[in-house]
Amino acid sequence: MRRMLPNRLRVVGTGICALMFACFLISPGEGAKTVVTDQAGREVVIEGPIERIVTIPIPAASMVLAVDGSSEKLVGMNPLSKTAMEGEILSEFFPEALKIRSDIVQGEGFQPNVETLMSLAPDIVFQWGNFGDNLYTPLLNAGMKVALFKYGTQEYLEGWIETFGAILGKQEKSATILDWHRKTREQLAKRSGAIPDSEKPRTLYFLRFLANYQVAGKNTHNDVSIALAGGKNVAAEEIDGFAAVNEEQILLWDPEVILLNGFERELSPDHVYTNERLKGVSAVRNRRVYKLPLGGYRWDPPNQETPLMWMWMSAVLHPGRDKFDLAGEMERAYGLLYGRAPSRDQYDHILLMEKNRGSAHYDALFGRAK
């Protein structure tokens, strides 16, 4: 697989250069200068060490915790980053993270609250770079150092992880995380490639379900994940990106498996099973509706735990085939990412065993003997 590197970092000064894209050169008595080339191709120069980080993109906060193994340098995050921690495993692994400021945007979007951000005196602010200049221009005008991330591909995600490893001085750890991502992706691609098209279930992912129906089409991370896990995204032929659809369209697609987002906390498969207008859908008739897990972050968007999501989805789509030992994989992955393995209760909570237990095969796939 050709490696794509949308991010590069270097720290320049005098000394010895280490690693290919992240060189920290610090001489006695001299401060370091960090030069970040972000995913928009902009060079961002930060004088001195990076000690105060703000992340506006939602998955980024948990990535900082995972790569750094600490919340000490994270001083601001999106409120939706915090809601993914509250009552979840990161609040148990890093309880101090719940004290981090999250009033850094207007509402629950990405428009920055410049006054709050200035009060935090960040060394660097990470913001989206592909959703409009208005999201980052106010920060630049206020004199802040802003690095831009892009969203939607595994390659972009890998650039995030590489970036955090470099600025946090955790290049070896980030390289290990990336190696895990790439090897798992290759393994899943080989598995799914051996599955005949006729055996790949028609699958539909809902980004939103309760207020309206929003689904993922082609050119989305969810579409790539469904294909990698051995499914066929029924929305991909008609929709580019994310779009709202009606019940008639869902009935026409007749998905065999439905996947529900992790953003609507109260959403469960029962919301689909009890929807009278969708009772004719194959996934409803056969009780193959599943809510995606929430671990260190929600598993549906690209994040540090994405390989675990691929393994989970592969098992859900193909319960009769050989599957990963997800409990063992999670134990190893959480040890790498957070330095701690989940307990049995935490494992059940992450995989939403109670919410998903009424769905076909779920307990057999992921339940563990008492």
ChimeraX attribute file (.defattr): number of C-alpha atoms within 10 A of each C-alpha:
attribute: neighborCount
match mode: 1-to-1
recipient: residues
	/A:1	6
	/A:2	4
	/A:3	8
	/A:4	11
	/A:5	15
	/A:6	20
	/A:7	23
	/A:8	20
	/A:9	23
	/A:10	23
	/A:11	24
	/A:12	19
	/A:13	17
	/A:14	14
	/A:15	12
	/A:16	11
	/A:17	16
	/A:18	12
	/A:19	11
	/A:20	9
	/A:21	17
	/A:22	23
	/A:23	22
	/A:24	23
	/A:25	19
	/A:26	19
	/A:27	12
	/A:28	7
	/A:29	6
	/A:30	11
	/A:31	15
	/A:32	19
	/A:33	19
	/A:34	25
	/A:35	20
	/A:36	24
	/A:37	19
	/A:38	23
	/A:39	22
	/A:40	15
	/A:41	13
	/A:42	13
	/A:43	16
	/A:44	16
	/A:45	18
	/A:46	18
	/A:47	12
	/A:48	14
	/A:49	15
	/A:50	17
	/A:51	14
	/A:52	16
	/A:53	23
	/A:54	28
	/A:55	25
	/A:56	26
	/A:57	22
	/A:58	24
	/A:59	24
	/A:60	26
	/A:61	27
	/A:62	26
	/A:63	23
	/A:64	25
	/A:65	22
	/A:66	26
	/A:67	26
	/A:68	23
	/A:69	18
	/A:70	15
	/A:71	20
	/A:72	16
	/A:73	17
	/A:74	21
	/A:75	21
	/A:76	27
	/A:77	27
	/A:78	27
	/A:79	21
	/A:80	19
	/A:81	22
	/A:82	25
	/A:83	15
	/A:84	23
	/A:85	24
	/A:86	15
	/A:87	11
	/A:88	18
	/A:89	21
	/A:90	22
	/A:91	16
	/A:92	14
	/A:93	19
	/A:94	16
	/A:95	13
	/A:96	13
	/A:97	24
	/A:98	17
	/A:99	11
	/A:100	17
	/A:101	18
	/A:102	22
	/A:103	16
	/A:104	25
	/A:105	21
	/A:106	13
	/A:107	13
	/A:108	14
	/A:109	15
	/A:110	20
	/A:111	17
	/A:112	22
	/A:113	15
	/A:114	18
	/A:115	12
	/A:116	15
	/A:117	22
	/A:118	14
	/A:119	8
	/A:120	16
	/A:121	14
	/A:122	20
	/A:123	18
	/A:124	19
	/A:125	23
	/A:126	21
	/A:127	24
	/A:128	23
	/A:129	20
	/A:130	14
	/A:131	12
	/A:132	9
	/A:133	10
	/A:134	12
	/A:135	19
	/A:136	23
	/A:137	14
	/A:138	15
	/A:139	20
	/A:140	12
	/A:141	9
	/A:142	12
	/A:143	10
	/A:144	20
	/A:145	15
	/A:146	26
	/A:147	23
	/A:148	22
	/A:149	23
	/A:150	20
	/A:151	19
	/A:152	16
	/A:153	15
	/A:154	19
	/A:155	16
	/A:156	19
	/A:157	25
	/A:158	25
	/A:159	21
	/A:160	29
	/A:161	24
	/A:162	27
	/A:163	27
	/A:164	21
	/A:165	24
	/A:166	27
	/A:167	23
	/A:168	17
	/A:169	17
	/A:170	16
	/A:171	23
	/A:172	14
	/A:173	20
	/A:174	27
	/A:175	17
	/A:176	13
	/A:177	23
	/A:178	18
	/A:179	13
	/A:180	16
	/A:181	19
	/A:182	17
	/A:183	12
	/A:184	17
	/A:185	21
	/A:186	13
	/A:187	13
	/A:188	21
	/A:189	15
	/A:190	12
	/A:191	15
	/A:192	18
	/A:193	14
	/A:194	10
	/A:195	14
	/A:196	9
	/A:197	12
	/A:198	8
	/A:199	12
	/A:200	19
	/A:201	19
	/A:202	22
	/A:203	25
	/A:204	29
	/A:205	27
	/A:206	22
	/A:207	23
	/A:208	20
	/A:209	18
	/A:210	14
	/A:211	7
	/A:212	13
	/A:213	15
	/A:214	17
	/A:215	25
	/A:216	24
	/A:217	23
	/A:218	18
	/A:219	15
	/A:220	17
	/A:221	18
	/A:222	26
	/A:223	22
	/A:224	19
	/A:225	25
	/A:226	24
	/A:227	19
	/A:228	23
	/A:229	25
	/A:230	29
	/A:231	26
	/A:232	24
	/A:233	25
	/A:234	24
	/A:235	25
	/A:236	18
	/A:237	9
	/A:238	9
	/A:239	16
	/A:240	13
	/A:241	17
	/A:242	19
	/A:243	15
	/A:244	14
	/A:245	14
	/A:246	10
	/A:247	12
	/A:248	11
	/A:249	10
	/A:250	17
	/A:251	15
	/A:252	10
	/A:253	17
	/A:254	20
	/A:255	23
	/A:256	23
	/A:257	24
	/A:258	23
	/A:259	23
	/A:260	23
	/A:261	23
	/A:262	22
	/A:263	18
	/A:264	14
	/A:265	11
	/A:266	9
	/A:267	17
	/A:268	22
	/A:269	21
	/A:270	16
	/A:271	12
	/A:272	22
	/A:273	21
	/A:274	11
	/A:275	11
	/A:276	8
	/A:277	12
	/A:278	18
	/A:279	14
	/A:280	12
	/A:281	21
	/A:282	19
	/A:283	26
	/A:284	23
	/A:285	13
	/A:286	13
	/A:287	20
	/A:288	24
	/A:289	30
	/A:290	27
	/A:291	25
	/A:292	23
	/A:293	24
	/A:294	23
	/A:295	24
	/A:296	26
	/A:297	29
	/A:298	23
	/A:299	26
	/A:300	25
	/A:301	24
	/A:302	24
	/A:303	22
	/A:304	27
	/A:305	26
	/A:306	21
	/A:307	24
	/A:308	21
	/A:309	23
	/A:310	24
	/A:311	22
	/A:312	22
	/A:313	21
	/A:314	25
	/A:315	23
	/A:316	23
	/A:317	23
	/A:318	18
	/A:319	15
	/A:320	10
	/A:321	10
	/A:322	10
	/A:323	14
	/A:324	14
	/A:325	13
	/A:326	17
	/A:327	18
	/A:328	11
	/A:329	14
	/A:330	18
	/A:331	16
	/A:332	15
	/A:333	21
	/A:334	18
	/A:335	13
	/A:336	19
	/A:337	22
	/A:338	19
	/A:339	13
	/A:340	13
	/A:341	19
	/A:342	21
	/A:343	11
	/A:344	12
	/A:345	9
	/A:346	15
	/A:347	22
	/A:348	17
	/A:349	18
	/A:350	20
	/A:351	21
	/A:352	18
	/A:353	19
	/A:354	12
	/A:355	16
	/A:356	21
	/A:357	17
	/A:358	17
	/A:359	20
	/A:360	17
	/A:361	18
	/A:362	19
	/A:363	14
	/A:364	10
	/A:365	17
	/A:366	19
	/A:367	15
	/A:368	11
	/A:369	4
	/A:370	4
